[in-house]
Amino acid sequence: MRAVAFDDFGGEPTLTDLPVPQAGPGEVLVKVVSSSVNGFDLGVIGGYLKGIYEYEFPVVVGKDFAGTVAATGPGVTAFAPGDEVFGVVMRPTLGQGGFAEYVVVPEGYGIARLPEGLDHSRAGALGLAGTAALNAVDAVSLEEGETVLVSGATGGVGAYAIQLAAARGATVIATARPGEEAAFVLGLGAAHAVDHADLAAQVRALAPNGVHAALHLAGDGAEVAGLLVEGGRFATTIHFTPETPGVKATAIMADPSEATLSKLAAHVTGGTLRVPVARVYPLAESGRAIADFAAGTLGKLAVSV
């Protein structure tokens, strides 16, 4: 099968030919149609997860996947060949990934059925970033009428978080540079766009007493936490611990359970969540997709397998 993989630490991911993996007990073999680039992929490629995960070279890039079940291993009851599925590759080691024609994933975690109305292209860009966004929004327990600051709003997680927070009736203040970035976040449902370069002053002008909650996806965590009201809620995907007294802080590690993935899919098919795919790259151009992601982009970069 064709796959984008690298052979050792410091190596560049390249299109290569690898054997089709086999589904073991409790596992599902998925024929992949679509995937997308995530920050996690940069960590894998850069070797930053060494010591956290075992690298089983050659390591195939890609956490997201959407496709069709090709085969099932012994004991699998939840899925059958021909089922349309999507999710996040949740394996105990780094080896198999979504930038490949096939991937094996566990039946019980990180996979859900693809509902009618959600195509492979969008589903392949939904799993990891969407899960992190939903987990973060849930963690700060937003209520209608509250104000939330999304710091790091222009990436995949931020783009989903804006929409999920706005759908709960919250007033969203999103970080974005003037121009294209600001137009992007406002188009997703943010009420206000503020520039990181003048964050505190701009947020205080909009919420003099502070914001009720903050999602810290990028930027200066201490500055973001300092803009909360007393007793405000703070969720971070980059594991910053604020020292601001009284702040309820939660570190987010994306948890792509079947229930969470299905809830995200329902938001998409119900019209409350848009998958903001900025560009689709063929598998052979995955290297360019990764480089473009690292340089900074608006929304998601998808890979068509």
C-alpha positions, 0 to 999 in steps of 0.5 A: 500500500502507499503510505507517507512514512519516515524511517528514523528520527530526523527523517523526512516523511516520504511516499513509500510502499508498505505491506497492508497491515492485518487486523488482530483480535478486537481490531478493524482494518480501515481502507482510508479515504481522507485524513488531515494534518494536526499539531500532533503530527509535527510532534511525531515527525520532530521526535518530540514524543520520544520517551512518551510513545514507542516509535515503531519505524517506519512511522506513518504520519496522520492521526485522523482517518475516514474511510470504509471497513475492509476487514475485522479481526477476531472478536469484533462485533461493532463493525463489519466490512463495508461500514463507513467510519471515521475517527482518530488513530489511537494505538499504543505505539507510533507506527500506523497512521492515517496518511496511508491506504490502510490503517488498523485501529481498535474497535472500541476507541477512536472510531465511529460510524459515518452518519448520512450527510457527512462525507469522507473529506470532512470527516477526515478533518474532524476527529482529533481537532474536533474532539479537543475543541469539544472537550475544551468547551465542555471543560469550561461549562459554558452557559448562554450569555457568558463570554469566552476568550478563544486564544489560538482561534485560527487553527483547527481546534480553535475553528471548531471551538468558536462554533461549539461555544457560539452554539451554546449561546456564549459570546466568543472573543477570538484571537486573530490578526486584522484582515483575513484572520479576523474575517475567518473567525467572525465567519465562524460565529465569533462576536469579536476578533482581537489581536494577540499584539494588543490582547489585554487592552482589546479584551478589557475594552469588550469585557471590562470585568473579565471573561467568564471562560478562556480556551488556551490553545496558543499564546501567553497562558498567563496573559489569557488567564489574567483576563478571567473574572474571579472564579473564571474557568480556563482550559488549555490544550498546551498544559499551561497551569495558571497561577491566577488565584481562584481560576478553575483550570483543566488540561485537555488531552483529546479523548476521541470516544465513540460518543464524542465522535458521534456527537461531533458528527451530529453537530456537522449534520445538524448544521451547527458545526462546519468543517473548515477545510482550507485546502485538500492535498493528494497523498503524494503531496502530504509533505507540502501539506505538513510544511504549509501547516507548520507555516501557519494556516486558517482551519484544516488542511486535508489529505485525500488518500 
